[in-house]
Every structure is written in C-alpha cells, then in structure tokens.
Amino acid sequence: MKPSKMIGGDYSLELNNIFHTGQVEPASCFQRLFGSVQTGLILKDITLEVRAGEVMAILGSKGSGKRALLEVIARRSKGLSRGQILLDGRPLTQAMFNQCCAYVGHRADLVPSLSVQQTLHYAANLSIGSQVSGYVKDSRVRQVLADLALSQVARHSVEALTEGEYRRLVIGTQLVKDPVLLLLDEPTAGLDPLTTYLVVSMVSSHAKRRGRAVILTMEKPRSDVFPFLERVAYLCLGDLVYAGPTRMMLDYFRAVGFPCPEMENPLMYYLCLSTVDRRSRERFVESNAQIVALVEKFKMEGAPYRKSSAMSVLLGSPPSDHQPNSHPYPYSAQGSSTTQIGMTLYQRQFASTFGCSWQALFYLSARLIAMPIAFLLIWMFYRDIKDYQTTFMSRSGLLLTCITTTYLTSIFTTAYTYAPHRTRYYQENQDGTYNGPLFLVSYFTFSLPLAFLTVFGSSAILHHLMKFDDWTELSLFAAVLLSCYLFAEQLVVAVMAVSRNPYNTSVFCIYIISVMIVLGSGMLRSYRGMSEWLSWVTYATQTRYVGAYLTAQAFDGRQQYTGLPQSAAQNCSILAAEPFACRYPDGASYVNERYPATVADPQINLVASFVFPVAAAVFNVLLYVAPLPSYVKAKFRE
C-alpha cells in the first residue's frame, strides 16, 4: 500500500473506550525481573478525538495517567490495553505509528558534540527515505530551523544550547520528518514562561500550517497558551473529567455548576478542580466525591464534546481552518534503506569526533592522543633499564604496564565516547529507525581504524626500548596490544547495554580486567606454581595468551640476553656466583620459569588473543538483538 493512500489530507485520531492496566507502585529490581510488580487500572474508558491542524492538551496532576495515555497511543505501553485507536479510520498499529507519527519524550539525549544543524541533518537522513532527494531533506532542515527559531544557533554545538533551545531541538528531530501525529510529553516542563509560550506557539503554528495533529501533556498550563489549544482533556486518576473543544470548556463547566471566576486562568482553575486534594482527610473525601460526580456527569453528557464532527453539528461551525496540506503523508513514510541508515550512523560518528566543539576535541583526544601520551610516560620511566638478570622482572613489568595501560585506555575511551551514541540508539530504536546490529556495525567500523592508529602509534614509541630487531616484531607486538584494546572496547559495549553511567561501567570493567591480569597474565604469578583447577580457569582469560605471547617475544631466542651478569656487582660467569641469583643463562630460561611449554606456544597465543574480541563482538550483536527487560531500556529513555 502506498503511503499516499494510507493517510488522507484531512484525517483524525480517534480513541474509543481505552482501558489500560500497568504498574501502579514502584518496584524493586527483583520484582521487575521476576514479574511480581503490582499492577492496576491506569486509564479508564478514555474516548476522545483530535483532527488534523489541531493541538490538544492532556492536563492532569502527577499520576493522573497523562504519560500512560501517550504511550498507549504510541503503542509503547507496558501492560494490558484494550479499546480502539483509529488514525484516519484505520487501526493505529506499532508499524504505522513508527512510519507516520512521532513521539517526543519528556527527556531525550542528543549527541553533545554535534551542531544543531548537524543534529537535524542526520535526523532527516535517518528518518526520511532515500527516494527523497538531498535537496528536499536540506530544505526540510532549514524549514525546521526557521520554524523553531534555531537558525541563529544552527552552528552552535548541542552542549552550548540553553534549556529552551535544547528542548526545541529535540522536538525538531521529530518535526523534520513531518509526522501526521506528534505526541509531546511535557514539552514545557522546567521552562520559563516566555520559552513555554514560544514552544507552544511554534508547535501550534506547525500544526495549522502543515495540517498536522499534535497532542501534548502539561502539568501547569499558563493562561497565555490558551489560544493555541483547540482541544483539551482533563485526567484524574485515569478518568476523563472533560475532553473536547477548548472554546466549549467554559460553557460545559458553567452548565454543570462550576463557572470559572473572572481573572482566573481557566486551564489551571479546572485542573485544580480535577485534582484530588490530599491536604487533609476531609478535603480528600470531599474533592474525591466531587471528581467522581464530574466524571459520571461527563460520561452521560460529554458525548457531543468528545467528537469534533458532533460539535460541528451542534454549533453549526465550519471545519477546521488549517491550510490545505500539500503532503498528505510524512516524509518518513518513504522508508530508508539499510545502507543509507548505516552510512548516516557512520557519518554521525565521524562528525561527532572530528567536529569543532570542545566535546568533539575531547572525543578525538581520547581516541588518538590519550594512549600515545601514556606510552610516552612509560618510555620515560623505563628508558634507563639495563641488561642484567635482575632486570628481567623489570622488563616483565614493562610488558605488564603496556597491557594494563592498553586495557585502561580502551575502557575509559569507550565508556565516555560510546555513551551518548548508545543512549541515542535506545531512543531512536524505539522509534523503529534502526536495529541494534546495524548500530554496532557502524560503530565498530568507525572505531576500528582509530584503534589501529592509536595502538600502533603508541607501540612505535617503545620500539627501541623493547629491543625489536625489525618492524615485523613491532607489528606483532602492536597487533597483540590491539587485541587487548578491542576486547576491552567490546567489554564496555556489553556492560553499557544495561548500565547508563560511564563511570560505574568503567569501574566494573576495571575490576574484571584486574582479575584477568592477576589470574592469567603469568607476570604476577607463575603458572608453574599455580594449582591445576586455577590453571584451567585461566583458559577463559585473554591475558593468558597475551601475557605468554609478549613474554616469549621479549625474551625467548634473543642473543642479547645470553650470559648476562646478575647485576653490576656480580658476574655470573665466575665459579663463586650464586646459582639462584644466576638462574637465567638466557631469555628462554626466564620464559620457561614463568610458563610451561603448553602455555608458551606463540602461534596459538597470537590467534587466541584475537578470538576474544571477535567472540565478544558476536556476543554484543546477539545482546543488542535479544529483548532486554523493558525496565532496563527505559532508563535510557526517561
């Protein structure tokens, strides 16, 4: 079915007898994990309508069911829902909503190092199909910048925006695809009065000019936004107190005995009327009884107010005066190819790292400069190391420091550069824009060349200190460190699938890597003195293979380590030399003391070092495909 046949130019959203059951009390992690969350009826027999070109406000106090109603419309609710939701006379499915509609949550995270224009540009390329030309997409971006008064800050980074500008930009990332239905969850929460007025007026202007329906929730509506709201619905504990045209609200409440006093804000006055007063038991009982009466009254007499068509008959009023819509379906209905989305994600990664903002400079420094600086410090610390048997342990410490530094650099770099893209993925994935494997492939494709450059550049700093005979040995040394870098990166990506905080993720990953180094590297504890069961455990650690390979490469078969003195004061070639102090006649003796022959096989260790990051990458792809518990993903969206 073509999109143009799906949504007409003059459409409506209808909700008929909507009931929804969901979580009503906070639950612990174990309760949510095992499904023992206490549930209850959140929405009760909700019936309302909003037409193209109209803005509808859902008003109610905290806990009244405003967000639950938006999530039911967006087909994102958790729990049992029943009733009928129609868009242009057709049942509104999840796929149809993702294709033609948009939802802007109360909180959304954007990539901070991108500019405003770049943010909208990539949002357009992700949501608007390849059938639409680049010129049309750029025109749409410029139009949204102008509509939301963001043209003056188009080149500013997201991190430099004010709260009001940031909120308008979040709305713009959805407006850029021109959805036929736009849901806004508390778009003005925490904003000053002037910014609140601007946001509501801009949304109203878009709805009328483009002929689009908008539903927004508000907890404290101001009187100056009254003219921009064509329809309003009051919720109290899941019940409808009123739903209908704003211009008829005063007449309805006057007719049922609750006229709005002069000089009062009618939106706020009737919101207070629809809120249970909990300041005392007497007020609670009185206000609850009053609200129950209002709900029953509206059920009996509110049918003409719920439907626009019925009101038109009663009032003899003409249809909505919104401008004819030249685009009866949104740009997003055109569909985007997998190749286009993957390229856009890659380009967004590139722009966020190689941009002109301070945040982009931090990302670039973390990826390309942090590890070389750390290895330069290592070189400065170990540069005066001498060739004695007593310094074998120091050279082993050099290898251990290189391995540990590689792990730590990768952990911190990934945790802080991957976090904003991961959070953005969870929010865009809920919109149906792209899936987890595509996101991971684009991220790994971007990060792999940078990891290669930083690891090989860092390894080159230690070329002479490690006494490599040629560049082949240096390349193998760098390759093994690259496997460490990639494995740590994959470990962070796996943990950040369920952890939001980069610092907590870094600490957890450091604990895991520390256990692997102590247990499996063979540099802090010899394998020959290890119990058999513990030796079997080390097979599951990458450090077993990395440590054995680098130690063998550094010591085994090197002529410069043959016949070394024990120290500057003791020559091992004389008969009086102590056997224990001179127990390393060559480098191979040191390797054999630390690792058995079965552990020190260089070919197996080299291959096994790369098996770990590859296996971890496959695991991550499966992890991002698997349906994680909804409460885990929710913390990245709310």
Phi, psi and omega in degrees: 000131180286147181300324181296335177272350184279314183238125179278176182284335179233091188244177177211155172253125181240132172246124183237114173054056182274125172240143179216133178247131182205188182293132183245348179225151176300143183232150177284170180300318182290324178297317180289327181290322183260008173074026180256035180280138179285127182243164178197176181281117183262318177243135187231106172054059180271123177227122179199175182211146172221138186251167178302137180086003182248151172246126180244133178254128173262113185249146179170160178284175180297131181088008181279344179108016182296307182294322178300322179294317177297319181292327175294317178297319182281000180062036179242006185289149177255113183133185184268128177234145174217157186127189185232129175238118184241134172242114184057038177081000181248145176301131181276105179267171178298316181295320180292322179294314180298329184279323190241350186235179181209148179231127177246112181288169179297330182226130178220140181254126176256166178286114191291336185274354178276157173277169180299313181295320178296320179300314179289325180298313181287328175297321178293317181292332179282327188256339180260132187292165181289345178291337178274132184291158177298328179295318179294320178297315179296323178295321179295321178297315179296323180295316180294320176302317180290317182297326183260013178056044179248004183297325182290338181245023185300327182263003177282149177286156182299323182294342183265001184280154171284170181299318180294318178295319179298317180296320178292325178293320177300317177296321181297328179296338176264326179294335185298335177266004174055061182290148178286337177225125180242122178254128182236119179265108179049058183291344183248009182296129178080003181266155178286164185304317182294316180294322177300314179299317181297315182298311182294320180293321179293318178296319179296318178298318178297317182298317182285319183289321182265351181070046183244152177267138181229132174237125179230153177252147178216144179258330180225080183288140177264157183292333184286349177267357182305315182295342183270356183254114178283327182223156181215146176227132178254127178246142173218110180053039175089355179259149176273122174270325176199143173209117181172192180298140180296325182292341179259357183297314181298319180294321181295310183291330175294323181291331180265008172099018180228070178290149179278126179298152177296150179067013176258151173284109185298325180297315182285326181297313181282340172292318176296323178295331183265014182243135178289129179274115184254017183287336176204165181295318181297316179292325178297313181296317182293313182291325179294317178296321179295318180292320177301318179295319179294320179297313179296322179298317181290327177298324182277324188244359187268357183304315180296336183277334185291322187257131180297322182295321179294320179294325179296323178292317181293319186269345186064030184269151178287167177297173180305144186265024180290155183292148177303140185265118179282347178238088184292350177224152185285161177299327183296337180291348179290334180084147180238142179281157179298321180297316180297317181294316179299317178294322179294318177298320178296316180295324178293320175300314181297313182295325181287340181262322183254038178268190184254001181276165178295324179294319177295322177297323177296315179299316181295318179295319180296323184279325190244338188248328187301312183291316174302322178296318179297319180289330175295321176295322177298316179299318179296326182284324186255004189294336182264016182293135183260167180264088173227163176295330179291340181269003175300319178295326178293321177292324174296323175295327175298315178296317179298320179295320178297316180296311182297317179298320178298314178299310185295318179299317179295320181298308183292321179297313181293318183300322186264341177264334181277331187306309182296325179287324177297314179296320178296324178298314182299324180284320179284330177296325178293334175281356181077020184288314179202170184253174184296312180302320179295321177297315181293319180299317179294322180292315181293324178297325179283318188281333185299312178298323179292321176297319178300314182295314185290324181288314181291324175295320178293319181295325180297334179297329184261015185304308183283327181295326180276356178059043177287139181282328182209178182287342177294316178296320177298319180296319179293320176300313179293324180296318179294319176295326177297322178297324176295316180299315183291322179295316178298322177298314179294325178297316179295318179299320179294315181292324182284358171291336181235353181244131183271326188276121179297324181294312179298322177297316180299315181297316180298316180293325177296321176301314181296313180296322179298317177297318179297319181293313181296319186280315194248347187289334183075003181265334177261337179212127183292143177293332183290336178261011184265141177295157187296317182294325179289326177296323177293326180296327184294343177298338181270007181247137177293328184297336177301314185278323179294312181297317181294319182293312183292324178294316179296321179294324185282331188242322190288129174077013180264123183295329183292347179259009180269128177068032180286147172292156180294322176199183179294337183261351184225123180260123184283353182278347180271158185290334183282357182294144179287132182298320183290320180291331181250045185274001181244080178294337176206177182295327180298328179296321179293317180298316181294330178289326183274324187228136170293165181299328181290339181270330190268016179293113188294321183294314178298316182295322179295315180293316182297329179300325181271346176295324184296308178295325179293314178297321179294323178295318177297318178299318180296320178299315178294323180296320181279352172268324183297143178284097177292156176306140185299327181289338176289312180289332184298328183290345176272350184248336185249000000 
